[in-house]
């Protein structure tokens, strides 16, 4: 069945009634502890002193003027979806393209256009997304410091009432709202099997399910994803910490919305990049006979996803790659794998 718009209006949006993400005062948290805990948390009081937050709380015009005064003349990434999209940024019908276009445009001109579209009937949905502030508005970074992540460059997201389809990040994410209200519907990483995620080779892979009108006849397992979901409602001054790989659907709920986010944590390179290891496993294992796949599943479960107690019967000095590897051993294994990949290519 599909949940209708009329039913949502009668019953209220069911997504708003999901279990809420925990809210904590920023002064009471430790970043390493948040990461180790591995669940999203809403933080209050983290960036109350930001001039950008004061401008965003005042008005769209004040925030736009604040940002335009810092512009260095570099074009930035601008997304646009037609009015009939309802503001949904997701796949086009055939999954090969997206429902929005992406271009490089002047930041001041785009900010002016976003303002002009406020309250306009049948207006397209325009947004500046993922704008790297270190390169484009470095004065913003200087004047709106984030002591929690002093070495991480922030990005700006600003635009109309956009809905971003469910996706995840390979980094931890700290999202700081400076104007408007946003709702994040969050799903744990292991719900991937219930989210009906699209093609991996058209990144970022998105869920095919519309959380606001889920077609449960087509996507029946989505009910299990919803049972594990939680919701975060963010107002200006609120921040959301999301550990890497958590799936999230984001709704910008006001005509004008602005957010600054920080991504960090995906620092592995070369052979130690988890996503590349996953793609290699697809190449090497997925098409094997069932009995061979069963063997490798057991090996992964035991030695990759299990505990070191699985090799307690082997003397520590003989465990090799199955044990705790020192830097020299890791370097030797990486060299061995590089040679193997070179031979296969």
Secondary structure, 3 states (H helix, E strand, C coil): CECCHHHHHHHCCHHHHCEECCEEEHHHCCHHHHHHHCCCEEEECCCCCCHHHHHHHHCHHHHHHHHHCCCCCCCEEEEEECHHHCCEECECCCCCCECCEEEEECHHHHHHHHHHHCCCCCCCEEEEEEEEHHHHCHHHHHHCCCHHHCCCCEEEEEECCCEEEEECCCCEEEEEEEECCEEEEEECHHHHHHCCECCCCCCCCCECCCCCCCECCCCCCHHHHHHHCEEEEECCCEEEEECCCCEEEEEECCCCEEEEEEEECCCCCHHHCHHHHHHHHHHHHCCCCHHHHHHHHHHHHHHHCCCHHHHCCCCHHHCHHHCCCCHHHHHHHHHHHHHHHHHHC
